[in-house]
Every structure is written in C-alpha cells, then in structure tokens.
Amino acid sequence: MKLINVKGTEDSLPNKEVTKRKVINTLTDTFEKYGYLPLDTSILCYYDLLSSKYAGGSEILKEVYTLKDQGNRNLGLRYDLTVPFSKVIGMNVGKEITLPFKRYEVGKVFRDGPVKLGRAREFYQCDVDVCGIEGSYIEAEMLSMTVACYKKLGINVDIEVNNRKLLEGFIIASGIDDELSSKVILAVDKLAKIGEEGVKKELFDYAIPTEQLDKLFGFFKLSISDLDSLNINNDIFLEGREEIKELFSYIDGLGLEECKFTPYLARGLEIYTGTVWEVFDREKRLTSAIGGGGRYDKIITNFINDGNTYPAVGISFGIVPICEILGKKDTKAPYDMLIIPMGTELASLKLANSLRDKGIKVMIEMSGRKLKKVLESADKNGVAYVAIIGDNEINSGTLEIKDMIYNKKIKVGIKDIDGICEIITKR
C-alpha cells in the first residue's frame, strides 16, 4: 500500500502546527476581548440541512462530501461553520441561548473543490458570528475587530466592502432581467480577477444587451459620495444605499483606512442579504481572499420559522491562507530551552520541572546523540537557549547557558530558578 494523503489534505507537522496554533490563539484572544464566546459544533450534519435553500445555495452543493450511515440516512460533512451555527441557534434559542448571541468557533470543514495554493479540501475555518443584532453598528465593530486581528498577526490587509442590496439595485437600474440577477451577481463578483471583458464573456449566453452591461459597469466606478446623485428609485437600491452610507460613516469615524468601497463585490454565496466584505493581503502574497463575511438575516429566521426575525452577521478567517502567508517567518522552536544531561538525568529533570513550574517550556535531550549533533540540531531548529549539565555544573553550583541566537554564554547559579527565567524571558 502506497502511503499518500488524499488530494487536498495534509498532515500538519510540528513546524506548521506551531504557526497555526499561534494564529488561532492570537485570533481567539482578540475575539474574547470583543465579547465573543467559544462554540463547538458537529462535523457530521444531515444532508437536508446542508442542502437547504436557506443554506449555502446551489453552487456550494457541488463541493459537499456526502455519505450514508448504517441506518441509510443521508449525511454530509460541514462545508462551513455558518450553517451549523444557524442550527445551534434554532435548537437552543430561548433555552440555553439568549439573544443577542456572539460566538466564535475554530474547526475543520470540508469542500470537494479545486485544489490550489491557499485552497485545500480539508481545512480549518475560524468564524465569528452574531445573531440578534440589526444594523451597521455591529458590522462596524466586526470590521474594527478584523483589522485588529490582522495587525496582531503582522499582516497588512485591504478589506473590500459592499452591500448586496446596493448591487441588486444597480442590476435593476441597468434594466437587466430579474431572472438573470443571480447569474449576473456571480459573474460581476469576478470582475477584479477577469476584468469587464471576462465578465461579459461569461454572461454572453444570456444575451444581455451591451448597453445594459455598460450601464452596470458604470455604476461600479462610483464612490460612496456619488451614490446620492444617482436618479435610482427602486426600493432595494435605496435600502442598500442608506446601509452602506451608514456603515462607512462608522468606518471613516474609526479611521479604518483598510476598508474600501467595492460596488461589484458579492461574495458569491446566496446567503448574504446586506453588507458583505472580503479581506486581502496588501502585499499580494496570495491573490485570493484570506477572510470574508457579511450579513445573512434569512438563514436562521427561515430555519426557526416562528414568526420572529433572527438577524445575523459574521466573518470567516482563513486559517490556511493566513498560515501560508506567515510561512516560515516564525523559525523559533516551540520550547524555550534545551537541557542536555551529561550523566545527570535526575538533576536535569528536577531543573526542568522547576523551570516548567515558572512557565518556561523545556525540552530535555534524551536521544543519546553526540553533543556536536545535538547542538547542530538545536541551532537548525531555532532553539534559543541550551544548558549542558554535567558533574562540573552540579559540583560548582554554576550553570552556563548558551544563547544560540547571539552566540554567547551566560553564567548563573544552578539553583537560581528566577535568574534562569529572567535570562530566558528578557528577550
């Protein structure tokens, strides 16, 4: 049997896993500062839930992994964290959950789609969602949190922001047939990637008059301040215009220069009902989005169907592409110090445990390799500090710590645990 991974999946070895854990910890720490609570939902779902017209739409169903259980029930693996979140609200609102409810979740999702750089078939998603709050105020806070997250990760980003109602209003004002609206939205969402001619080519089979498409593309060149001068009176445009104007009044007031008005942005999925946004690496190390979100007021409302409305808005952070960007930036070992015992195993264990009690991450060399090989390996793996403990160190009561990064030696009392900790943590 040939040992290979399924296409679009990979094992996360320690060098990558350390980066991923740091990314997740950075994000979740920020989420909690904004009042979000942790949630964990089931990977397995009933296929009817995943294929619901209130879920991801027809496009996403092409990528759903399906299976049957021993009871011949149709199941599927979750393709995102939004639908399971909606299910949780529907099952628990008024019981264990009260609205508004703010949650975050990090977990694996599965999509049987094309594999390319930054896009796998089994990958982690990190979602932050709010149910029970209408309006742009919460959206502005989420965008503010998004900017804070990427700054903490050391990634400069641009965030494209639009409103689906505004986009639909533009399509109506262009005179394009309502029945073609979904097709047009999916096509113009690719405008930045394939250009006007590419979009027109994609829409060629629908025989949309050139003047209608030209009028639509003209709208895409407008700024927020231009919207008030438009002589468009359809209700959906008017709603979208007021929502996007209010949101950008918050964006401008908060100084979120990362956010840019992008009138053709749709985010593809049919679930979105208002504001949408996507996050891109400003340095273009990846061209695809590394995060995105928006308002989806109908999913939970239609799931519960009790006559009440359940407005919701959320964002997904792309853990895989974020880690791809950070790459090998962080070459530091996942532990702070390596102790090499030279016939002093018990003393080395005692010292290591004393340091661990103080929060220092310690590895003890136990392989029996030659000292030269151990030091070469430590240097290669980015170990910051190494201490060799032999009889001389025990008898003299003095420990010599080698700073591997600056290639210098520091002497300290072997029982001076606080002094050793200060050496390790001062950098």
N, C-alpha and C positions, 0 to 999 in steps of 0.2 A: 504494500500500500504506500502510495506516494504521500508524504506529509506536506500538504499545502493548505493555505487558508482559502475559504470561499471568496470569490471575487468581490471586492468592495468591503472586505472586512480585514482586520489586522489585530494581532496581539500587541498590547501596549507594554513594551519592555520598560524597565525602570527609568531609563534616561528620558523617555517620553512621558511616562506616568507621573514623574515628579513635576514636570512642567504643567501637565493637565491638572493635577491636584492644586498647584499654586494658583492657577487660573480660576478654578472653581471656588477655592477658599477666598480669593480676592473678591469675586463677584458676590458670593453669598453673604460675606461680611458687609458689603455695601448694601445689598438688598435689605438686610435686617435693620440697618440704620434708617431706612425709609419706611419701616413698619411692616415688612412682608414676613409671612410665616411659612415654615417648611411644609411640604406635602409630598407624599409618595403614592403614585397610582399604579395600577396593574398594567403590565406589558401586554397581557392577553386581553382581547376585547371580543365581544360578539361582532361578527361581520356586519350585521344590520346597523349597529351603532356607527361603525367606521364608514359605511356606505350611505348613511342617512343624508338626505338632501340638505340637511342643516349642518352637515359636517364640512369636509374639505372640497366638495364639488367633484365633478366627473373626472377632471384631469388627474387628481391625486389618486383615484382608484386604480389607475393603471400601474401604480407602484406599490400597492398594498400586498404584503405577503399573507396568503390565506392558507388555512389548514382546517382539518376536522378533528374533533376529539373522539373518544371511544363511544360516546353517545351519538355520534354522527351530527353533532352541532357544528354549524359554520362559524369559525373563529378567524381572527386576524391579528397580526402584530401591529401595535400602535405605530402610526406614521408621524405623529407629533404628540405634543403634550397638551394641546388645547382641547381636543375632543374628550380625553379622559377627565380633564378639569371640569368641563361642562357637565359630564356625567356625575361627578362628585357633588357639584352644586345641586343638580337636580335631585339627587338621592338624599341630601343632608340638610338643605336649606330649611330653616325653621326648627331643626332638631339640634344637631351638633354645630351647625354653621349659622351665624347671623350675618346679615349684610349691613354695610359693605364688607367684603372679604378679600383680603390681599394675601396672595400666596406666591411662593417660588418653588420650583421643582427642577431637579437635575436628574436625568435618567436617559437610558438608551432608547432610541427609536429606530425604525427600520423602513427603508424605502428601496424597492426593486427598480431603481432608475439608473441612468447613465453614470459611469464612474469616471471621475477626472480629478485633477488637483483640487483639494478642498471640498470634495463631494464624494462621500462613501455611501455604502448601503446599510451599514450598521454603525451608528454614531451617537454621540451624546448630544442632547439638547438641554438647554438651560432656559426655562421660561419663567417670566414674572407676569402675573395677571391680577386684575382687579375686577370683581363683579359687584355691581350695585351702585356705581357712581357714573352719572352722565356728565357730558360737557368737556370742555377743553382744559379745565383746571388740572384734572388728574393726568391728562395727556402731557401737559407741560411739565408736571413733576416727573413723569416717567422719562421724558426726554432729558431732563436735567440729570436724573439718576443714570441714564445711559451714558451721557457724556462723562460723568464722574467715574463710571466703571472703566471705560476705555482709557481714561487718563491714568487711573491707578495701574492699569496693565501696561502703560507706556506705549500705547498705540494712538497715533493721531488719526482722527476719523472725519469724514464728511457724512452728514445724515440728510438724505433726501426725504422731503416731507410733502405729502399731498392729501387730498380728500376725495374719496371715491364719488361722493355726490357731485362735487365740482366737475370731475372728469365726465361723469354720466351727463351732467348738464351741458357740457361742451359738445358731447356727441349729439344730443338732441338739438342743440342750437345750430349744429352743422347740417341738419336735415337728414342725417343718416337714419335708415330704418331701425326702429326699436328692436326688431327681431335679430339684428346684427350686432347689437350693443356688446354682448359678451365676447363675440369674436373680435370686435374692434379693440376692446379693452385688453385682451390677451396679446394682441399684435402691437399696440402702441406701448405696452409695458416694456417692449424690447427695443424701443426707439434709440436709447443710448448705445445699445450693442450693435444694431444692424442699420441704423440710420433711416431717413424718410423713405428712400427708395426700397430698402429692405422691407419696411412695413407695408408699403404699397404693393410690393410683390407678393407678400404673404396674404394680402386681402384681395388680390386680383380676381380670384374665382367668385367673389361675391358681387362683382360688377357695381361697385360703389362709384358714383360719378366723381371724376377728378376734382371738380370744383368743391364738392363736399369735403373730400380729404384735405384739400389745400386750406379750406376754412378751418378745419380741425387743427391742422398743424400750425396755423397762425395763432390759435389760442395758446399753444404750447410755448410760445415765445414771450408770453406776458409775465409781468411781475405781480406781486400782491397788490401793489398800489394801482396797477392798471385795471383791476377787476371792477372797481366802482364805475368806470367809464363805459363798460360794456352794456349794450342795449339788449340784454337777455332777460327774459321774464319767466322762463319755466321754473316751477317751484323747486325742483331738485337742485338746480344751479344756485338759486337764491339761498337755500339752506346751506349748501356747501360753501358758498362764498362767505357767509357770516361765520361759519365754524372755522374756516381756515384763517380768516382775518383775526378772530379772537385768539386762536392758538398762537399766531405769530406776534400778537401784541404781548403775550407772555414770553415767547421766545426772545423777542427783542429786549424786553424788560429784564430778563435774566442774563442777557449777554451771551446767549448760546450761539456763537458765530459758526459753530459746526453745522447748524441746521440750514438747509437751502430749500426754497420752494421749487418743486419739480412737478409741473402740471400734468405730465403724462404718466407719472408713477401710479401703478395699480396694485402691485404685489401679487398679481395673478389669481390667487385663490378667491373663490366667490364668497367666502365667509365675511369679507370686510364690508362695513356699512358706512364708514365715515373716514376719519383720519387714518392714514397709512404712512409708514416710513421704512426706510432701509438704510443700513449702516455700511459704509465702505472705507477701506484702508486708504488714507490720503496718499500714502507712498506707492499705492497700486502694486503691492507685492502679490496680492490676489485681486482679480478683477470682479469676482462675484461678491455678493453681499456677505458680510460677516455677522449680520444681525438684522432684525427687522420685526415690525409689528404693526398694530393698528387696532381700530375699534371694530368689534363684532357683536352687535347688540341682539341679533336674531337667534343665534345658536341656542343659548340657554333658555331664552324666552320660549322658543318653539319646543325644546325638549320638555320643559315643565308643563307648558300649555295650561296654566291655571288662571289665565286672565290678567296676570301681572306681567310687567316687563322686567327683564334682568339685564340691564346694560353691562357690557364688559369691554375691557381693553387690555392688551397685553403685548409683550415683546419677547422674542426668542433670541438668545445669544448663541452664536455658532461656535461651540467649544472646539470642534475640529479645525475650522479655518483660523480661529484665534491662535491655537497651538501651532498651526502651520506657519503663521506669521512670526510668532515668537521664536520658533525653531530652536536653534542651538544657542540662542542668546544667553541662556542661563546654563553655564557649564559647571556650576558649583555642585559638589557632591551633596546627596541628601542627608548627610550627617556632618557634624561639626568637627569631630576629632577622631583620629585613628590611634589606638593604643596597640603597641607591638610588645608582647611579653617575651622576655628572654629568660625562660625558666622561672618566671614569676607569675604564673597563671592566677593564683588566688589573690595576690596583691593587685594585679591588673583588674580582676573582676570587682574587687572592693572599690578601687578608684573609679572605675567606670560607673558603678552603681551610685556612688556619691555624686558624681557629676550629673548623672541622669536625674537624680532627685532634685537637682537645681535647674532642670530644663535643658541641659546640654545633650545633644544627640551624639552618642558614642558608638563606634564600631571597634571590636577587638579582633585583631588578626589571629586566626586560628588554623590557617591552612598549612603551616609548617614550611612555607616557601622561604627561600633565601632572602636575607634582609634587602639586598640590592633589588631583587624582583618586586618585593613588597613596596619599596619606596618609589620605584618606577611606576607601578600600578596606581599608587596614591596620587602621584603627580599627574598622570594621564586622566584620572577620574575627577580631578578638581578638588581633592581633599585639602582643606585649608590648614589644618594643624595635625602634626604627628608627634607622638611621645613614645620613646623606647624605654621600657622599664626592665632593667636588669638588676643584678645584685648590687652593683655600684650605686644605683639610684636609691635602692632600699636602705643600704648601709649609710649613705651620706645624707639621706633625707631630702635630697635635691632632685628635682625633675627638670630635664631640658626639653622644652617644647620647640619643635621646628615649625616655623612659619613657612609653608610651602610656596605661598604666593610671592612673598618678598624675600625668600631665601635667607632667613635669619633665624638665630636661635635665642630663646628666651628662657632664663633660669628662674625657677620658682620652687617654693617648698612643696614637697610631695603631699603633705597633709594640708596645705593651704588651698582648700577647695574653692573658697571665694576668690582667691588670687588667680587660680587657673581659669575660673569662669570669667573673670574680668578680662583676661588676655583674649579669650575666645570671642567674647561678645562685644568688645570695644570697636571692632571693625564695622 
